[in-house]
């Protein structure tokens, strides 16, 4: 046995062993025990054992350090937990709830979901009645109206209005402005998200492509003026009402309250709004449609004609709602499906993804050869027959099943064939005789003749006229929208002749003001609409026609406000879906994403704007529930959509939460796994279904005692969750909160305390409480502010010294806020000063059971610990510890049910100071005098405190100017060890609401571009030469060849993705200033945000494993060599030891590890956030097709099919136009004859 001592380094010692003999050496084993390193080596076929006595600086984490680790963890945990325990008056509140608690009662989910559905139904019923009144008034007023050929009406065109703000900003005089514009008085209204409105009148919008002085527009505006009176009556009856409106079939849009039309900040800032293209208009004007578009792609359709065709198809697709189905066939000598191989011989659901995909396919059509109309028409008719036959077969097969009643009425309704061509050589009457006329012309034919120079239109007209359709000629791109929407009038005729009350609810969509706003933060946000058609009732039934559609909006928030979250229990949630399973709201629903401005792509902190996700209207319930059992999830979806009294179903779900507002596209930062029981109910008189997911099966039973109301005091440190506390409907939550604060604070003796009377705020009283838990919580916590003051003074004085100011005590400990949240939605709080690090913390988290801190705390109770430590959920953007706080919470509970959560928020620097005090003042056992563990020595040891999801709470690598708190542990070798040893479990789920940057295909430049704009091409060439010269001089003047632009940029590409450059290993080593220069000079590929699916992996702590190391730490070692790309870089000194211990009764683990500095060469590519936390799922074409087809199942939406009426005349619009032409021809002939006679 040979002993070597002193300050010999390990790597030097190993090198010495290698040089000692020319023969091959082999290291067999090495063991760290206390301060010794024992090595077994074979030299010259003889075994030797060496023991290296290491000095203290070489001992990173050894077995002898376990006692030190235990001391650090215990002292720190006890010190911080007791601080929270004292300041929050934990024991005081616990005793009070013990005193008034009785027992638990079962939470009846079925009764609860039915009650909530009934409340929502009552609210929506008011909207239905309001629209029915509008329809009645409109139809009666139209009967009394008379059409005036010459009319000059001066109406409020809301694109030509000036408000007070406009007049103040104008330089010209008011008199000059009023020659063109009209004045409107507008006031800001909270009900409309602070939009400027006028409740005394409505205003008119006319589409850009419609002449606002046309006689039909002015006559319609004239007779609909009386709707203003009904608008106001509806608003007076229902104070919660939102936009009310009437859209004329001629295009004008009357909206109440009156507004000045919002500027369009999208679509090139052009007003593209046409109310006839909105989903509520289309669904109310027609029943569900099944459409086949036939596109003539022969050689004559090249150039502008094909561009007009693209636009025509786009507008047709815009008229399809989520109840419609369609397909597109192109034809030359043979017909072919534009989405060949994916949608052959079927009709697909008109969802936004499907429509977008089809439109892209249409843009790839290359005109060629001749067109065979016969084969194309036969293919379309046979497709209708095949789909209808499949429906009939499915209906027969389902007669024995429970769904037979739903299936047997399914029919392919409202079939239409849209033919887009530049001319038809014949009428193809034989095809129609064989395929359409035997079924009573069940397929309507609409013909769109494309191009300015069309020589022959008779055949196209005849095809439309002979098949109950409509013919139109589209000469230019400007003609497309007005001509396309004409087919809606034809499709609406069966409803009009039968005067059918086609009342509809739309799916989710964005308010138009929200849609066109810069950051999607204006307007009513997300809404659904109720709408009904208005018919011309002047003549007989066969003379009826569609005058327009009346409707009103309901915000999703109005529906959510009726969810009693205080009664659902912690971690429970509610959601609403349409009859097709599309989500209106859900905790995992992501309707927007953050889009980076391409021009800011080089900015390290680029500005981001919020954009609507292209697919937000078609997010299925299965897309937002991350179940461990897909089959059970589908069963839940089926029961939800049937909505009848079905047995509840229990699912184990992965529940992501804690969204990062700066990067919502990367999902939520944390995840839990929990069992939920789902209950469901239909919402009466709608097409919606309500679901609730309960995590608890019982709730506490409460009772009032006379001593509960003795000391209820009013204070300014109370907030209520924005929930519905009263059976009466309150339109202003601030009024409701003030009312309840007054009522609960004076034992109910306030003169404005309710019983149906008006409060000072003008809202209704609160004689019936929807939840009595709030009053119970209020009474129990009424004296908590006095108790907090008392506890604060006790922190510095054992004898209760009233001279001690509590706020000074808070400041001395670094405490900024102390608070409590109850499950009933009550927040009580006290602050140390007006200058808080997070001044909006209380307001932002007043939803109590819904906020992420409450949820984390309840999760801790489930895992068996009390204290939860959290950094701000947007803390990854912070770098300076002065701008950071830490929040510590604890539950007060009975039998594992959280009654309330208490907590405090303290400055992060105060937290780290206490941590360092513990480390600096710790006592090291004398049994190991040579061992030392100090987190202050961050060159040798890296110390972390990690939370339950792997985010850093503390690191000894931080300094007074920068902190890594809130970031995911970036030491990947250490993190992987924690995962491999089961300290963390990784939960993966597929997020299908993500946007990914996709490289756009580089289109070949048009050869005509140079001829059209030679000066622009010349300017581009001069600019390119200048840039290259500057770069050349810049490189050779300031940088070596290794740092040149072309040396750093990849060689094999003509352009580079911005994200790839950022992620490259060399890029991060460049100076910041040169990073900016590099991004400015390399050619970046054009990219576009596109919908995608992403596997997202989140860490979840395994407390079953961690609790085993409550008293004794886990000690192990790892080698960073596994991350070395070159084996030559892998040296034995890359081995690192580490130790892990649970900080008792918290969500934290303490980890100390040898620093990876010595192995930097083989770790350089593995430092930073793990790259596999967000991985895009790449679908094959077959998988994409399967997904599209699976979601295109035809769904029954009406009890009966209304696509024809016996009163509908044979002559349609095409022939009607011809008859007008014949009259004009006849009149011309008479005039000519008269003129000839006179001349004679």
PyMOL commands that set and color helices and strands:
alter all, ss='L'
color gray80, all
select helices_A, chain A and resi 10-19+56-58+63-87+90-100+109-144+164-169+174-177+190-192+215-223+227-237+267-269+275-277+279-285+299-301+304-318+352-363+373-397+404-407+429-435+437-439+458-465+477-484+486-491+493-497+512-516+541-543+556-560+565-568+598-600+616-618+621-624+630-642+664-666+706-709+733-745+773-780+784-794+806-813+841-844+848-850+852-863+875-877+881-883+908-920+926-928+972-980+1009-1012+1014-1038+1041-1043+1045-1048+1058-1063+1065-1069+1072-1081+1103-1109+1120-1123+1127-1129+1132-1134+1156-1166+1181-1190+1213-1239
alter helices_A, ss='H'
color red, helices_A
select strands_A, chain A and resi 2-4+26-33+36-43+46-53+103-106+161-162+182-183+187-189+195-197+203-205+244-248+253-256+290-296+325-331+335-337+348-349+415-421+443-450+470-474+504-505+509-510+526-535+546-555+573-577+583-585+592-596+608-612+626-627+649-659+668-682+689-694+698-701+718-720+815-822+826-831+867-871+885-894+897-907+941-946+952-955+984-999+1087-1101+1114-1119+1135-1142+1149-1154+1174-1176
alter strands_A, ss='S'
color yellow, strands_A
deselect
rebuild
show_as cartoon
